[in-house]
């Protein structure tokens, strides 16, 4: 039976090529693996290798022919009786080339929108305990480790040293070295080991001493952890928590002072959480550990030591993807997250003294972002400022502005303004560092601008 | 293998003569596995086992040839890395695994490893053509295939990333105390990635049950090993981490299998990781779009004529009394399986447009 030999595609982008040379002639016997022809693509000259055996019965495209489209029948091979299997195309009467990734006029379907759950009600009469953010994070981890033997912590100095910032304090004593693992200083390696352990069925919590060092590991966070579920068609999950301090600390210089929130929040397949106070830190940490998805959990060193009330509940778990109204107000909305929330609240107090009633929204989760909370508040106040301890370009602030433009335009009485760090690597000198970082007065100033108060 | 002169390939400490003085040799462990392997280099396969090796290697060969053909027809897009020439590595190693316990992970040249598990060629080919019936619903492609049912964890496109991930799979085996080991494959190119050595360090430090396998097919894309690697005897690269190495002819499935038995036993006995160097050769370019001008046609032909892993087994089968007709019947049967997988992959529908948004996250928030 005749086998049609077609102009092959020899690179991901090739659409046509030149049939440079026939190395076999009509009547020649072909063995699998024989080079039949040379074909020139835009990049290189490639050899066209025989797959089937038989006799080259007819050459249909002469050598030297240029711009031969991929899929054109260039020759026919006469199979030797039953020994040759039919090429898949031979039985198909349709001679048109390559139907595979046909450009389709079908528009992409609507992206499904999910509604975030609200925080569970704290029962009346619940007592509260003042707890540092550091302890709240640790308590969240410890509770989950008690209830799920698959959960373990790994990272630099997490065990015997009790944590570089003491977030894992006491965990080694309670859970032992099997579940609280000191790693060598090898971020790329242990982020990969953690991701692999998650793929293998465990629930790792990987601590980065700071997220600055996670740049060495970002390949595993994004390429290994975030994309696996999608690439495998939902077959292989990677339930892991990458956590550690993020953003500027104090006088540690440019390489140790960066907010990675916008980086990770741009990646589909990741959950990104950046809480402010202790109750959220604990409740969201527990949710992160329970999630079937990979989570980047961004803490802040300057907030670790602050104390906030945490409800005394057996199982204080908060919903991922839900913003929180930290202060109700009617004149203007200040959106923030992480350490910026404290500055926004401080600014709101100052503004209250000047007769401006600001609402403060803590995003808490950066991906998925609670757009509805932002838009609802905007519809109420008609003015919005974002306060973000991080660079302004391609930031969470930029994203919030885009959302307000696209979906809240009719509610805006003034342009949305962003208050971010200065667009420079963070300087070491105390005076310059102070100049570079956001603060409450700058938020106050921006709010007054959108309120046309000055 | 013609690559390295035999004399240079001997284990590093040639002066340590025999087991009698082994206890005085602090580096005994580093070459002990090689010595054990050298003592019985070829697996004593039964006729049935040999036939099964032949069948499996031939299936990979014919499947990959067909994949190359479908790529030429434009039915397979993007990057497509074929395993032709390296068949004995996956078959020799994976035939020695405990399928219920052990895990496997590899890079982007992964079709052969999938087939070695006996996974239906149809769903593999359909993944290559990007169809809904593909093992990753058509969303992964040639480089991203997985079968958690078989404990095959992919299928990774970033060179060397699978080594650290394999370390994690091994950590999970140890954590769960399930008796399994992880077989982590990577190439001679990936062997120069830093994270490989980060993983060696942790694997040795924590005594993880993992077998690292360097599939040395002589070229990191277009760069010959000796042009990119200061030490091309890759089995020695674990020495700094006290990981014993083994140097194995990856073109002989019986040698590969024999070496696997030695390595796996060491790991299962709780003695920590092993690094195996499997010397092999890929007949095709690095990927389909590689014209392979960095080597001569004679070099490739020499491998095909004198070292082909399938021809080697075929010869042994014929010497053992099989007829040419018996083997032709197997070839015919395999061609049929492959042709059917290609038909299936060509005629299956593409994923529904609704699949665009599925599997980004597992949960809803």
Interface residues (C-beta under 8 A of the other chain):
Chain A: X6 X8 X9 X10 X11 X12 X14 X32 X33 X41 X43 X44 X45 X46 X47 X48 X49 X51 X70 X71 X82 X83 X85 X86 X87 X88 X89 X91 X92 X97 X98 X99 X100 X101 X106 X108 X109 X111 X112 X114 X116 X152 X178 X181 X183 X184 X186 X188 X189 X190 X191 X192 X193 X194 X195 X196 X197 X198 X199 X200 X201 X202 X204 X219 X220 X223 X224 X228 X229 X230 X231 X232 X233 X234 X235 X236 X237 X239 X268 X269 X271 X291 X292 X293 X319 X320 X321 X365 X368
Chain B: X65 X66 X68 X69 X70 X71 X72 X73 X74 X75 X76 X77 X78 X79 X103 X105 X129 X130 X134 X135 X136 X137 X138 X139 X140 X144 X146 X147 X148 X153 X154 X155 X156 X157 X158 X161 X163 X164 X165 X166 X167 X168 X169 X170 X171 X172 X173 X175 X176 X194 X195 X198 X199 X201 X202 X205 X206 X283 X288 X289 X291 X293 X304 X328 X332 X335 X336 X338 X339 X342 X343 X346 X353 X354 X356 X357 X358 X359 X360 X361 X362 X363 X364 X365
